[in-house]
Structures are given as structure tokens and as C-alpha cells.
Amino acid sequence: VEASIPEPQREAWKRFQAKPFETKDDFEKEVVRHVETTLARSMFNCDETAAYAAASLAFRDRLITEWNKTQQRQTFADTKRVYYLSLEFLMGRALDNAMLNVGLKDVAKDGLGDLGFRIEDIIEQEHDAALGNGGLGRLAACFLDSLASLSYPAWGYGLRYRYGIFKQEIVDGYQVEVPDYWLDFNPWEFPRHDIAVDIQFYGNIRKYQDDTGKTVVVWEGGEIVKATAYDVPIPGFDTPATNNLRLWSSKAASGEFDFQKFNNGDYESSVADQQRAETISAVLYPNDSLDRGKELRLKQQYFWVAASLYDIVRRFKKTKRAWGEFPDQVAIQLNDTHPTLAVVELQRILIDLEGLEWDEAWNIVTKTFGYTNHTVLPEALEKWSVPLFQNLLPRHLSIIYDINQTFLQSVERKNPGDRDLLQRVSIIEESQPKMVRMAYLAIVGSHKVNGVAELHSDLIKTTIFKDFVNIFGPDKFTNVTNGITPRRWLHQANPRLSALIASKLGGLAFLKDLTLLNDLEKFADDKDFKKDWAEIKHANKVRLAKHIKTTTGVTVNPSALFDIQVKRIHEYKRQQMNIFGVIHRYLTIKAMGAEERKKLAPRVSIFGGKAAPGYWMAKTIVHLVNSVGAVVNNDKDVGDLLKVIFLEDYNVSKAEIIVPASDISEHISTAGTEASGTSNMKFVLNGGLIIGTCDGANIEITREIGAENIFLFGNLSEDVEDLRHAHTYGNRDMDADLAKVFEAIKGNMFGDANSFSALVGAVENHGDYYLVSDDFHSYITTQDMVDEAYRDQDEWVSKTIISVARMGFFTSDRCINEYAESIWNIEPLVPETEGQSGLER
Ligand code: GPU
């Protein structure tokens, strides 16, 4: 339907075009207007929630005005766009970010002050948008920020979950999951009821020959679910460019059928249909780096992918170009294998609906897609059972078989007679039942495959995807080391540090060119600067100490060394090794005399992170940390020397408080298991040092900041296999210190030992897959070196300044530029007024 206003009437539109506020007065006017109209309240009943709502609506109006202009500019320029498909977007809060990115936080602060509110209290009202599990989802959010800030024409596509990642409560030391219903008030989304797509599931395929003798395939029957778009504006920093995150929500396709049932007295089943449809976008699966293979998850994937592709194809068709030009207009990035069905769906659209020949269609498909892998852990690699697939998506399964056949034929041609190879690389695993290997499908369907840190990208080439490197050649496989947005993770989370840096570098330009931080290095020995630097770290620790006090009741000394490990709880991330190390420290303190104790550096060991609800070992780790805390924190003998804290419900907004407050943070995965890690980058950028293994991006962080500024320990990834082999087939002596830790646990020092026997047993009796015993000695001696280094505060502060100065590489802006150049082949579309907010201030 043509909805464009005819030329003669456009004058009026131009005259009354919405104008975003710029001044304090105009901001206040907008807030009052929203309170008094949109919210139907007044100054006599405006609490902080209402003030938050009104301030957000004022900024939202501003963002959407720029959003409109950005979309018009892109359509007019007719440029290529990138579409980032991700099942997770871990956005956190939007208001603070919006205020900073458009450069109006000071205006808002004064305006809210005039109206009777403190801006910090207002920001605190917002519920996190927690549509993700961990690093993968947060990476997608950082990428959206960078894409907008660099003015790339880009959209995110995801699911609008009614429930994000669960809230974690700790009850008697155990994790309890509480649903996160975050949508009761969300001013950041725009429902687009006019943008709706019918999505088909189940049914049958029928083949017939048309008049010309060509075989036509139709997918018939089954059920239809409606996808409705919800748009979230993504503002860039220091640019009017405002991109779109489109999230799909599911509803029953039509009310009519239900209505009939209702009239027939079959009310229950009419409601059941409705609910079944809505279930698709109801909840985020809470597993991190684990494939569960549940039908509803596959339904989510297809629902989201089909709606997104319909939308992308519709936009392309409006340009009236030939299909061959599709890859010149569209790049689609697959964030892990979750959206891999998009490969099959685009092929289906082109051959079944648009009538292209197979080869022509497939050529378009492979030029369009890029695939990012985020793990080598076998349990995380997605596989779907063929029978399940056959039932839910019969047409897609038949296309997958065709893709596989064509692929295997080409492999066979180049490697005649190598049956083993064909079996190894087949997209269909010949197991019972047969399984579709999604990573293989993603590789075959894309023109580029990338890992997320150098070591990881090397590992995928030499292990899980080795055969594919031989088949496609090494150029198809590349690396884009992860990064983080310095806007949220420095400027927003640590405003005082950002301001101090700006005062030395002559403005905030470093937030858009992070390599400018280099110039900080000359202040690494500047006495006054170091004093300010240290004072800010202390203030951030005081703030975290307050948070710890109010949430756990435990008093911690802000002058103690803060040692932090916050991330999803996972055996491969080895929080168990950390807590064993804490127990070792506790036993050491207990065995010391009073004089010896005086020489010790006080330490606060802080843990945080969610365990997947079905991951029993991870839950046991949470329980052990809390149980150790309960003993240690109440031991008068120990006092300030050691405190053990578990911070409940770790999420993005809590990370903004936690990250700036660390002295040392732990990134201690078994070498070769953590693809990259991104919190390692956040902590260093905020003036904390790290203790870590030679894994993921730790290696590149070391290269950038210098080996003298990081505490590395443990075995290397190339030795892991042999060590595991030795555990299974050799005799080994348990590390003596670790044995004492196990004795303490078994002696019920932290409550009933039976509760923790699986954790101890995994190391002692079950092969110690994650090499805790191999790395423990190196870990605790390196922790002693941390203590030693921390005693020399002067030197420590210099190290942190130098490290920050050398972190420029890890901005997600660098990642996005690399993807744009080597994978997407897109250019920024820079608005005329970009960079006019005066970053040199
Ligand atoms: N990652 Br697979 C997740 O957060 N969830 C997943 O399901 C998978 C990977 C993480 C990696 O573990 C982490 O090392 C990496 O930094 C991050 O993705 C972003 O690439």
C-alpha cells in the first residue's frame, strides 16, 4: 500500500516536523508534558518511576526523530546494509546510554534537578533489558553501539522475549531462579503493528511438474503464527545516526478461528491456541554455551529467521533490482549457529517462491552470509534431530539434504574415494537418530567464517573445522578479535575516570578513537595524576562496598585488594579453582601466628554469575562459594584479612558498578576453552589488572599491554590433550595444597561435605577434565605474586595507567571496521552533522 503523502500536502509536514529538544528548558517541557499527558499524572503524584518514564519518553522521542531521518537517508542513498542476526542482545539499561550518546546528560541532569529529582535515582529505576545469557549477547549489544556510532547502515534482528534471563536469588546459599518479567513498562520499544509476517510450521511438501516440465515444490498445511515487529532505536555516540534493532513477537495468526471455537463453547482450546503461539517468544533459553535440542528452541529460531528474512527480502524487492544484486545490497551476519536456518530459508525463498535456479540462488546465498563461531566446546555445538526437523520444517530439511548432496559431491570430486572424509564433513551426522550439524551448514552456506580471538580462530581451523579448511581453502576462515564499547564500559560505567582521561587528552575524542589513550602513558609517573587516578579507583571501591553491604549485609574494607570473578558459572571458566584457592588462603591464615598475619594483604574475593537452571555442577559451585563465605566472613580470627562475597543476580547494570571497582579480576579458564572473553577487556580498561590463563583474548591483551602488566599462569592449550590423557591413564599425586583444601571440605568445614562431593570428585576421581589440579599450584603462587605487587601501590598504579593507555585495540569500533571491510563490504553513511557535538571539550 502506498502510504506516502502527495507532494502538495508535504509543505505542512515539513513545517511541523518534529524537532528534538536541545536545551534544558525544552527537555523539562517534554518531561512535564509526558507526565501530564502520556502518563496521566501530575506534580502531585510524580514519583521516581514516573519521572524515569517521562525522561525516557522525552529521549525516546528524540531518538526516533533521528531514527526516521537515518532510515530515510539510507533508503535514499540506496546503500548496502548489514543485518546482524542474534538470538541474544544483552542491552542493559538504555536511558543513561541514550543521554550520553546524544550528548545531553548534563542537560538532563540539570533539568531533572529543576523538577525535583536526582539523575542517579532516575537512572536506577530502569529495568535491564536482559535478552541474553552472557558474553555472546553482550557482544551483540556492543556491536550495535559501534555500528551506530560509526554510522554504518545496520540493523539488528532478534526476538522480543517476554521473559529475559531469570533473576537470580540466593536463598540459604543456593541459587533460586525467579522469572524476569521486564515488559510491564518499556518506553524503548515501538510496536509496529503494521509490520506483521505469517510464519508457517509443520505441514507437508508436495511436488508437481508445471506446464514447462519444471518441478515445483509447495509447502502446505501445518500451522501459522504471526510475527509482529517491535523496534528499538539504537543511538550512535556523537552522531545523529540512529540504527534499528527489530525484535519479533509471536501471536496467534488470526482471531477468527479462535472466535469460532469460542462461540462453539470451546473456550479453553481457543485460548490454548493463542497461548501456544505466544509461547514461541515467551522466554530466553537460559543456557550459556550448551545445546539442549528442545523443539521450542528450533521453533524460536525459525520464527525469528523467517520473519527477519521476509523483512529483508521485502526491503530489497522495493529497489526493483535483479536478484543477482542481492549480495550488493545485503550482508547478513550469523551470530553463532542459532540463525543458520536463514541460509536455508533464503535458498527456499529464491527457488520455491521466486523461481530461481538452484545454482544461481545458492551463489546469492553464500555471498550474503557470514558466520561467527563462539566456541570449540563440543557440548555447545548445535545439532538438531532429523525426525524433529522433518516434522517441524519438512521443506527446509529437504533443502538441507540437497545442499548436503551438492556439497558432498564437490568434496568427492576433489577427494575421490575418501569415504571417511565424506562422513566427517557431512551436514547430516549418521547417528541414531540422524542429526543436522548446524555449524557445518553455516560454514557451507557462508562466504566467511570467523573466530573471536586469535587463539580461538587458530583452534577452529586446526580442530573442529580442520576438514573444511582443506575443502574451502584457508581464506574462507578468518579472525576478528572481540572488543567492547568504550562508551558504556568506560564513559558510562566510570564517568570520573573518563573525565580524568579527557582532562589530559584534551577532550572525549578517545571514546571514538580508543588508540588515543596511548597518550596517557606519559602520565604513568605523574604524581598528581596518579593520585587522582588512585582516588577514583578507591571511590569506585567504596561504591561497590556499599552495594555489598546493602545486598549481603557484609562489611568489607575498601582498602583491601578487591579480587573479582564475575561471569556465567561454568566448569570450564573454573570458578571452582578460584574458591579452592580462597579456601587455601583461609587455611593459610588460620595456620599463621598473629605477627605473620599483620604482614598479609587484606583481600575481598568477590564472585558473581548465574548458573543455568539445569546445570547442577554450576549450582554446586554457587553453593560452595556461599558456604565458604558464611564461615570465613564470621571468623573473628580472620577479620578483614579475607572476605568472600557472592553478589546476587549479576547483570549488565551491576557490571557497571562492579567492573570499575576491581584491583584484580580473574579470567582463568582451562587453556583453549574460552573463545575470547570480553570482561577481561572491560576490567583492564577500568584500571584493574588481571590474573589469567593463556586463553582467548588474554593472549592479545598481554601482547598489547606487556607481559609485565598481567599475571599469567597455568598450562598452555597445546598441552591440554596430553594432560587429560595422563589423568586417565597415568598415576598422579594430587597437589599437596589442593589435597588440604579437599580435606577441609570433606571434614565438613563448610557444612555437609556431601553437598560438595561432586566438585571434589570431579578433580580427584573423574579425570579432572578442566585441569584444576594441574594448574592449582601455579595459580596460588601467582596469587601470592599479586599480593606482593599490590603492596607496592605506587608501582601498581603505574601499571594500571600503562595498561589502560595500551587498550585501544579492544574497542568494538575496531571489530566493526574489520567486519565491514573483510566480511560485509559495507561503508559508513556519514550524516552531515556527525561529530558536531564537540568532543574536544
Ligand atoms: N559465548 Br557458544 C557465550 O557467551 N555463549 C555461548 O553460547 C557461546 C559463546 C561467549 C564465549 O564463551 C566468550 O569466550 C566470547 O567472548 C563471547 O561468546 C563473545 O564472542
Residues whose N, C-alpha, C, O or C-beta is under 5 A from the ligand:
A	BS01	GPU	G134 G135 L136 L139 D288 S289 L290 H374 T375 A380 V452 E674 A675 S676 G677 T678
